[in-house]
Amino acid sequence: MVQLGPDQIQAFEAIIVGFAIAGLTASAFQMIAQRPLSFRMLLSRNASLAFAVPLLAVSAPVIILRNTQRGRRFERRPMHFVAIATIIACLWSLAFGQLVLKGLLQVIAA
């Protein structure tokens, strides 16, 4: 049986936290706006763009995976595209999860 080291466990926790917050944010937006969150928000030229950028930065892993799943199902995108998009979403979730966990540790330590 393979044993995980502390760094690997911390990375796994960060991915989980990143995806959980992304999913929570995307679901909250969908509940409030009655439409799913989309990268099309970046095309707006009004004041909502200032709100859209941080919202999409937090929710991006969920949006990427949702769009990838829909692309595979309806557009028959190749499997390597799905794999690359999944890796990008996981790395984004890892980075955001580490940011959140480090922020929480600083708040707890203060």
CORPEVEN-V602685 format. One record per residue. N is the residue number from 1. BURIAL is + if it has 16 or more other ideal C-beta (glycine too) atoms within 10 Angstrom, else -. Layout:
[[N;BURIAL] [N;BURIAL]]
This chain:
[[1;-] [2;-] [3;-] [4;-] [5;-] [6;-] [7;-] [8;-] [9;-] [10;-] [11;+] [12;-] [13;-] [14;+] [15;+] [16;-] [17;+] [18;+] [19;+] [20;-] [21;+] [22;+] [23;-] [24;-] [25;+] [26;+] [27;-] [28;-] [29;+] [30;-] [31;-] [32;-] [33;-] [34;-] [35;-] [36;-] [37;+] [38;+] [39;-] [40;-] [41;+] [42;-] [43;-] [44;-] [45;-] [46;-] [47;-] [48;-] [49;-] [50;-] [51;-] [52;+] [53;-] [54;-] [55;+] [56;+] [57;-] [58;+] [59;+] [60;+] [61;+] [62;+] [63;+] [64;+] [65;+] [66;+] [67;-] [68;+] [69;-] [70;-] [71;-] [72;-] [73;-] [74;-] [75;-] [76;-] [77;-] [78;-] [79;-] [80;-] [81;-] [82;-] [83;-] [84;-] [85;+] [86;-] [87;-] [88;-] [89;+] [90;+] [91;-] [92;+] [93;+] [94;+] [95;-] [96;+] [97;+] [98;+] [99;-] [100;+] [101;-] [102;-] [103;-] [104;-] [105;-] [106;-] [107;-] [108;-] [109;-] [110;-]]
